[in-house]
């Protein structure tokens, strides 16, 4: 079911399009996908460093280091987040 949903960058434009054309079925599927994404990231633990790590993974744009005294997200967190994003079909499994 979730494999049919657009990847992360297209969510907002898809939601607005489906809302405009009253396509409630696809709108609801995208909403559930977004909720699964948010819930899975919350379970991993979230702070500024973790948000920057996830946004770098999802967008491909380096978000930079967090301000001092915060530390960069651990490699373990980044690996777990990447694995979860792939399982949700938000990131490509092929690289």
N, CA, C and O atoms as a GROMACS GRO file, in nm:
protein
  380
    1UNK      N    1   0.082  -0.120   0.000
    1UNK     CA    2   0.000   0.000   0.000
    1UNK      C    3   0.086   0.125   0.000
    1UNK      O    4   0.061   0.218  -0.077
    2UNK      N    5   0.189   0.129   0.086
    2UNK     CA    6   0.269   0.250   0.099
    2UNK      C    7   0.368   0.267  -0.017
    2UNK      O    8   0.418   0.377  -0.040
    3UNK      N    9   0.396   0.157  -0.091
    3UNK     CA   10   0.486   0.167  -0.205
    3UNK      C   11   0.426   0.253  -0.315
    3UNK      O   12   0.498   0.305  -0.400
    4UNK      N   13   0.294   0.267  -0.316
    4UNK     CA   14   0.226   0.344  -0.419
    4UNK      C   15   0.232   0.494  -0.394
    4UNK      O   16   0.198   0.573  -0.483
    5UNK      N   17   0.275   0.535  -0.278
    5UNK     CA   18   0.277   0.676  -0.241
    5UNK      C   19   0.401   0.744  -0.300
    5UNK      O   20   0.506   0.682  -0.313
    6UNK      N   21   0.387   0.868  -0.334
    6UNK     CA   22   0.499   0.946  -0.384
    6UNK      C   23   0.608   0.954  -0.278
    6UNK      O   24   0.578   0.950  -0.159
    7UNK      N   25   0.736   0.966  -0.320
    7UNK     CA   26   0.842   0.985  -0.221
    7UNK      C   27   0.829   1.120  -0.153
    7UNK      O   28   0.755   1.207  -0.198
    8UNK      N   29   0.901   1.135  -0.045
    8UNK     CA   30   0.892   1.252   0.043
    8UNK      C   31   0.881   1.386  -0.028
    8UNK      O   32   0.790   1.462   0.004
    9UNK      N   33   0.969   1.420  -0.123
    9UNK     CA   34   0.962   1.557  -0.180
    9UNK      C   35   0.829   1.591  -0.244
    9UNK      O   36   0.795   1.709  -0.254
   10UNK      N   37   0.754   1.493  -0.289
   10UNK     CA   38   0.629   1.522  -0.357
   10UNK      C   39   0.507   1.525  -0.268
   10UNK      O   40   0.397   1.550  -0.316
   11UNK      N   41   0.523   1.500  -0.139
   11UNK     CA   42   0.408   1.490  -0.049
   11UNK      C   43   0.323   1.617  -0.046
   11UNK      O   44   0.201   1.610  -0.060
   12UNK      N   45   0.386   1.729  -0.028
   12UNK     CA   46   0.310   1.853  -0.010
   12UNK      C   47   0.232   1.889  -0.136
   12UNK      O   48   0.113   1.920  -0.129
   13UNK      N   49   0.298   1.885  -0.251
   13UNK     CA   50   0.227   1.919  -0.374
   13UNK      C   51   0.118   1.817  -0.405
   13UNK      O   52   0.012   1.853  -0.455
   14UNK      N   53   0.144   1.689  -0.373
   14UNK     CA   54   0.041   1.587  -0.395
   14UNK      C   55  -0.080   1.610  -0.306
   14UNK      O   56  -0.194   1.598  -0.350
   15UNK      N   57  -0.055   1.644  -0.181
   15UNK     CA   58  -0.165   1.669  -0.088
   15UNK      C   59  -0.251   1.785  -0.137
   15UNK      O   60  -0.374   1.777  -0.137
   16UNK      N   61  -0.187   1.892  -0.179
   16UNK     CA   62  -0.263   2.007  -0.226
   16UNK      C   63  -0.341   1.975  -0.354
   16UNK      O   64  -0.455   2.018  -0.369
   17UNK      N   65  -0.280   1.899  -0.445
   17UNK     CA   66  -0.349   1.860  -0.568
   17UNK      C   67  -0.467   1.771  -0.539
   17UNK      O   68  -0.577   1.793  -0.591
   18UNK      N   69  -0.446   1.669  -0.455
   18UNK     CA   70  -0.554   1.575  -0.424
   18UNK      C   71  -0.665   1.642  -0.346
   18UNK      O   72  -0.782   1.608  -0.362
   19UNK      N   73  -0.630   1.738  -0.262
   19UNK     CA   74  -0.730   1.813  -0.189
   19UNK      C   75  -0.814   1.899  -0.285
   19UNK      O   76  -0.936   1.905  -0.273
   20UNK      N   77  -0.746   1.964  -0.378
   20UNK     CA   78  -0.815   2.048  -0.475
   20UNK      C   79  -0.912   1.968  -0.562
   20UNK      O   80  -1.022   2.014  -0.592
   21UNK      N   81  -0.870   1.847  -0.603
   21UNK     CA   82  -0.953   1.764  -0.689
   21UNK      C   83  -1.039   1.664  -0.612
   21UNK      O   84  -1.099   1.576  -0.672
   22UNK      N   85  -1.045   1.677  -0.480
   22UNK     CA   86  -1.125   1.591  -0.392
   22UNK      C   87  -1.091   1.443  -0.409
   22UNK      O   88  -1.180   1.358  -0.406
   23UNK      N   89  -0.963   1.413  -0.426
   23UNK     CA   90  -0.917   1.274  -0.436
   23UNK      C   91  -0.885   1.225  -0.295
   23UNK      O   92  -0.769   1.220  -0.254
   24UNK      N   93  -0.989   1.190  -0.222
   24UNK     CA   94  -0.973   1.158  -0.080
   24UNK      C   95  -0.899   1.027  -0.055
   24UNK      O   96  -0.832   1.013   0.047
   25UNK      N   97  -0.910   0.932  -0.147
   25UNK     CA   98  -0.841   0.804  -0.129
   25UNK      C   99  -0.690   0.823  -0.126
   25UNK      O  100  -0.623   0.776  -0.034
   26UNK      N  101  -0.634   0.891  -0.227
   26UNK     CA  102  -0.491   0.915  -0.230
   26UNK      C  103  -0.446   1.012  -0.121
   26UNK      O  104  -0.336   1.000  -0.068
   27UNK      N  105  -0.531   1.107  -0.089
   27UNK     CA  106  -0.503   1.201   0.018
   27UNK      C  107  -0.486   1.126   0.151
   27UNK      O  108  -0.394   1.154   0.228
   28UNK      N  109  -0.576   1.032   0.178
   28UNK     CA  110  -0.569   0.956   0.302
   28UNK      C  111  -0.447   0.864   0.304
   28UNK      O  112  -0.384   0.850   0.409
   29UNK      N  113  -0.412   0.802   0.192
   29UNK     CA  114  -0.294   0.715   0.187
   29UNK      C  115  -0.167   0.795   0.216
   29UNK      O  116  -0.078   0.748   0.286
   30UNK      N  117  -0.159   0.915   0.161
   30UNK     CA  118  -0.042   0.999   0.185
   30UNK      C  119  -0.038   1.044   0.331
   30UNK      O  120   0.070   1.049   0.391
   31UNK      N  121  -0.152   1.075   0.387
   31UNK     CA  122  -0.158   1.116   0.529
   31UNK      C  123  -0.107   1.003   0.619
   31UNK      O  124  -0.032   1.028   0.713
   32UNK      N  125  -0.148   0.879   0.590
   32UNK     CA  126  -0.103   0.766   0.670
   32UNK      C  127   0.048   0.745   0.656
   32UNK      O  128   0.115   0.710   0.753
   33UNK      N  129   0.100   0.766   0.536
   33UNK     CA  130   0.243   0.752   0.513
   33UNK      C  131   0.321   0.857   0.593
   33UNK      O  132   0.423   0.826   0.654
   34UNK      N  133   0.271   0.979   0.592
   34UNK     CA  134   0.336   1.087   0.668
   34UNK      C  135   0.330   1.057   0.817
   34UNK      O  136   0.428   1.079   0.889
   35UNK      N  137   0.217   1.006   0.865
   35UNK     CA  138   0.206   0.972   1.007
   35UNK      C  139   0.303   0.861   1.045
   35UNK      O  140   0.365   0.868   1.151
   36UNK      N  141   0.317   0.760   0.960
   36UNK     CA  142   0.414   0.653   0.987
   36UNK      C  143   0.555   0.707   0.992
   36UNK      O  144   0.635   0.667   1.078
   37UNK      N  145   0.587   0.799   0.901
   37UNK     CA  146   0.719   0.860   0.898
   37UNK      C  147   0.746   0.936   1.028
   37UNK      O  148   0.850   0.917   1.091
   38UNK      N  149   0.653   1.020   1.069
   38UNK     CA  150   0.671   1.100   1.190
   38UNK      C  151   0.680   1.010   1.313
   38UNK      O  152   0.767   1.029   1.398
   39UNK      N  153   0.590   0.913   1.324
   39UNK     CA  154   0.592   0.823   1.440
   39UNK      C  155   0.721   0.744   1.448
   39UNK      O  156   0.775   0.726   1.558
   40UNK      N  157   0.773   0.696   1.337
   40UNK     CA  158   0.897   0.619   1.341
   40UNK      C  159   1.015   0.706   1.379
   40UNK      O  160   1.106   0.659   1.448
   41UNK      N  161   1.016   0.832   1.336
   41UNK     CA  162   1.127   0.920   1.372
   41UNK      C  163   1.119   0.959   1.520
   41UNK      O  164   1.223   0.973   1.586
   42UNK      N  165   0.999   0.975   1.573
   42UNK     CA  166   0.984   1.006   1.715
   42UNK      C  167   1.034   0.890   1.800
   42UNK      O  168   1.099   0.912   1.902
   43UNK      N  169   1.006   0.767   1.758
   43UNK     CA  170   1.052   0.650   1.833
   43UNK      C  171   1.204   0.640   1.836
   43UNK      O  172   1.260   0.586   1.932
   44UNK      N  173   1.271   0.690   1.733
   44UNK     CA  174   1.416   0.687   1.731
   44UNK      C  175   1.477   0.790   1.827
   44UNK      O  176   1.592   0.776   1.868
   45UNK      N  177   1.401   0.890   1.863
   45UNK     CA  178   1.450   0.996   1.951
   45UNK      C  179   1.486   1.118   1.869
   45UNK      O  180   1.552   1.107   1.765
   46UNK      N  181   1.442   1.234   1.914
   46UNK     CA  182   1.459   1.353   1.832
   46UNK      C  183   1.512   1.469   1.911
   46UNK      O  184   1.466   1.499   2.021
   47UNK      N  185   1.608   1.533   1.853
   47UNK     CA  186   1.664   1.658   1.900
   47UNK      C  187   1.712   1.732   1.776
   47UNK      O  188   1.691   1.686   1.665
   48UNK      N  189   1.775   1.845   1.794
   48UNK     CA  190   1.823   1.924   1.681
   48UNK      C  191   1.919   1.842   1.594
   48UNK      O  192   1.908   1.844   1.472
   49UNK      N  193   2.012   1.773   1.656
   49UNK     CA  194   2.111   1.695   1.581
   49UNK      C  195   2.045   1.586   1.498
   49UNK      O  196   2.082   1.564   1.383
   50UNK      N  197   1.947   1.518   1.557
   50UNK     CA  198   1.879   1.410   1.488
   50UNK      C  199   1.794   1.463   1.372
   50UNK      O  200   1.788   1.402   1.266
   51UNK      N  201   1.728   1.576   1.394
   51UNK     CA  202   1.647   1.637   1.288
   51UNK      C  203   1.736   1.674   1.170
   51UNK      O  204   1.701   1.650   1.054
   52UNK      N  205   1.852   1.732   1.198
   52UNK     CA  206   1.945   1.769   1.091
   52UNK      C  207   1.993   1.645   1.016
   52UNK      O  208   2.006   1.649   0.893
   53UNK      N  209   2.019   1.535   1.087
   53UNK     CA  210   2.065   1.412   1.022
   53UNK      C  211   1.957   1.355   0.931
   53UNK      O  212   1.986   1.316   0.818
   54UNK      N  213   1.834   1.351   0.979
   54UNK     CA  214   1.723   1.297   0.898
   54UNK      C  215   1.696   1.387   0.778
   54UNK      O  216   1.675   1.336   0.667
   55UNK      N  217   1.696   1.516   0.796
   55UNK     CA  218   1.671   1.607   0.684
   55UNK      C  219   1.782   1.599   0.579
   55UNK      O  220   1.755   1.614   0.460
   56UNK      N  221   1.905   1.576   0.622
   56UNK     CA  222   2.014   1.556   0.527
   56UNK      C  223   1.991   1.429   0.447
   56UNK      O  224   2.012   1.428   0.326
   57UNK      N  225   1.948   1.321   0.514
   57UNK     CA  226   1.919   1.196   0.444
   57UNK      C  227   1.806   1.213   0.343
   57UNK      O  228   1.816   1.168   0.229
   58UNK      N  229   1.699   1.277   0.386
   58UNK     CA  230   1.578   1.288   0.303
   58UNK      C  231   1.598   1.385   0.187
   58UNK      O  232   1.556   1.357   0.075
   59UNK      N  233   1.659   1.499   0.214
   59UNK     CA  234   1.669   1.604   0.112
   59UNK      C  235   1.795   1.594   0.027
   59UNK      O  236   1.797   1.641  -0.087
   60UNK      N  237   1.900   1.532   0.082
   60UNK     CA  238   2.027   1.529   0.012
   60UNK      C  239   2.106   1.657   0.028
   60UNK      O  240   2.215   1.670  -0.029
   61UNK      N  241   2.054   1.751   0.105
   61UNK     CA  242   2.121   1.878   0.130
   61UNK      C  243   2.184   1.874   0.269
   61UNK      O  244   2.114   1.846   0.367
   62UNK      N  245   2.312   1.902   0.278
   62UNK     CA  246   2.381   1.900   0.407
   62UNK      C  247   2.325   2.012   0.495
   62UNK      O  248   2.331   2.130   0.459
   63UNK      N  249   2.272   1.974   0.611
   63UNK     CA  250   2.212   2.072   0.702
   63UNK      C  251   2.313   2.138   0.793
   63UNK      O  252   2.280   2.235   0.862
   64UNK      N  253   2.435   2.089   0.795
   64UNK     CA  254   2.539   2.148   0.878
   64UNK      C  255   2.534   2.098   1.020
   64UNK      O  256   2.439   2.032   1.060
   65UNK      N  257   2.636   2.130   1.097
   65UNK     CA  258   2.642   2.084   1.236
   65UNK      C  259   2.547   2.163   1.325
   65UNK      O  260   2.514   2.278   1.295
   66UNK      N  261   2.504   2.101   1.434
   66UNK     CA  262   2.421   2.176   1.530
   66UNK      C  263   2.508   2.277   1.604
   66UNK      O  264   2.630   2.264   1.608
   67UNK      N  265   2.444   2.376   1.661
   67UNK     CA  266   2.518   2.477   1.736
   67UNK      C  267   2.581   2.414   1.861
   67UNK      O  268   2.533   2.313   1.912
   68UNK      N  269   2.686   2.475   1.907
   68UNK     CA  270   2.749   2.429   2.030
   68UNK      C  271   2.657   2.460   2.147
   68UNK      O  272   2.591   2.564   2.144
   69UNK      N  273   2.648   2.380   2.247
   69UNK     CA  274   2.730   2.265   2.282
   69UNK      C  275   2.676   2.132   2.229
   69UNK      O  276   2.726   2.026   2.268
   70UNK      N  277   2.576   2.134   2.140
   70UNK     CA  278   2.520   2.010   2.089
   70UNK      C  279   2.621   1.937   2.002
   70UNK      O  280   2.706   1.998   1.937
   71UNK      N  281   2.611   1.805   2.002
   71UNK     CA  282   2.698   1.720   1.923
   71UNK      C  283   2.624   1.670   1.800
   71UNK      O  284   2.501   1.664   1.798
   72UNK      N  285   2.699   1.634   1.698
   72UNK     CA  286   2.644   1.577   1.576
   72UNK      C  287   2.575   1.444   1.611
   72UNK      O  288   2.617   1.375   1.703
   73UNK      N  289   2.469   1.409   1.537
   73UNK     CA  290   2.399   1.282   1.560
   73UNK      C  291   2.497   1.166   1.541
   73UNK      O  292   2.584   1.170   1.454
   74UNK      N  293   2.481   1.063   1.623
   74UNK     CA  294   2.573   0.949   1.617
   74UNK      C  295   2.555   0.871   1.486
   74UNK      O  296   2.451   0.878   1.422
   75UNK      N  297   2.659   0.799   1.449
   75UNK     CA  298   2.652   0.716   1.329
   75UNK      C  299   2.548   0.606   1.345
   75UNK      O  300   2.484   0.565   1.248
   76UNK      N  301   2.530   0.558   1.469
   76UNK     CA  302   2.430   0.455   1.496
   76UNK      C  303   2.289   0.509   1.469
   76UNK      O  304   2.206   0.442   1.409
   77UNK      N  305   2.264   0.633   1.516
   77UNK     CA  306   2.133   0.694   1.491
   77UNK      C  307   2.110   0.712   1.341
   77UNK      O  308   2.003   0.679   1.290
   78UNK      N  309   2.211   0.764   1.272
   78UNK     CA  310   2.198   0.788   1.129
   78UNK      C  311   2.171   0.657   1.054
   78UNK      O  312   2.089   0.654   0.962
   79UNK      N  313   2.240   0.550   1.093
   79UNK     CA  314   2.219   0.420   1.028
   79UNK      C  315   2.078   0.368   1.055
   79UNK      O  316   2.013   0.317   0.964
   80UNK      N  317   2.030   0.380   1.180
   80UNK     CA  318   1.894   0.337   1.214
   80UNK      C  319   1.790   0.419   1.138
   80UNK      O  320   1.693   0.363   1.085
   81UNK      N  321   1.810   0.550   1.132
   81UNK     CA  322   1.716   0.637   1.061
   81UNK      C  323   1.713   0.604   0.912
   81UNK      O  324   1.606   0.600   0.852
   82UNK      N  325   1.830   0.582   0.854
   82UNK     CA  326   1.836   0.549   0.711
   82UNK      C  327   1.765   0.416   0.683
   82UNK      O  328   1.692   0.404   0.585
   83UNK      N  329   1.787   0.319   0.769
   83UNK     CA  330   1.720   0.189   0.754
   83UNK      C  331   1.569   0.203   0.762
   83UNK      O  332   1.496   0.144   0.683
   84UNK      N  333   1.522   0.282   0.859
   84UNK     CA  334   1.378   0.301   0.875
   84UNK      C  335   1.319   0.377   0.757
   84UNK      O  336   1.210   0.343   0.710
   85UNK      N  337   1.388   0.477   0.707
   85UNK     CA  338   1.340   0.554   0.592
   85UNK      C  339   1.332   0.465   0.468
   85UNK      O  340   1.240   0.480   0.387
   86UNK      N  341   1.425   0.373   0.454
   86UNK     CA  342   1.420   0.279   0.341
   86UNK      C  343   1.303   0.183   0.356
   86UNK      O  344   1.237   0.150   0.258
   87UNK      N  345   1.277   0.137   0.479
   87UNK     CA  346   1.166   0.044   0.500
   87UNK      C  347   1.030   0.110   0.475
   87UNK      O  348   0.932   0.042   0.443
   88UNK      N  349   1.024   0.242   0.491
   88UNK     CA  350   0.901   0.317   0.464
   88UNK      C  351   0.893   0.364   0.319
   88UNK      O  352   0.797   0.431   0.281
   89UNK      N  353   0.996   0.329   0.238
   89UNK     CA  354   1.002   0.367   0.098
   89UNK      C  355   1.015   0.518   0.079
   89UNK      O  356   0.970   0.573  -0.022
   90UNK      N  357   1.077   0.583   0.176
   90UNK     CA  358   1.103   0.726   0.166
   90UNK      C  359   1.239   0.748   0.101
   90UNK      O  360   1.259   0.845   0.027
   91UNK      N  361   1.333   0.658   0.130
   91UNK     CA  362   1.464   0.658   0.064
   91UNK      C  363   1.472   0.536  -0.026
   91UNK      O  364   1.409   0.433   0.001
   92UNK      N  365   1.548   0.548  -0.131
   92UNK     CA  366   1.569   0.436  -0.222
   92UNK      C  367   1.656   0.331  -0.154
   92UNK      O  368   1.752   0.365  -0.085
   93UNK      N  369   1.623   0.205  -0.174
   93UNK     CA  370   1.700   0.095  -0.116
   93UNK      C  371   1.826   0.065  -0.195
   93UNK      O  372   1.913  -0.008  -0.148
   94UNK      N  373   1.836   0.120  -0.314
   94UNK     CA  374   1.948   0.088  -0.401
   94UNK      C  375   2.066   0.182  -0.388
   94UNK      O  376   2.168   0.161  -0.453
   95UNK      N  377   2.055   0.282  -0.308
   95UNK     CA  378   2.171   0.367  -0.291
   95UNK      C  379   2.133   0.507  -0.285
   95UNK      O  380   2.219   0.594  -0.270
   0.00000   0.00000   0.00000
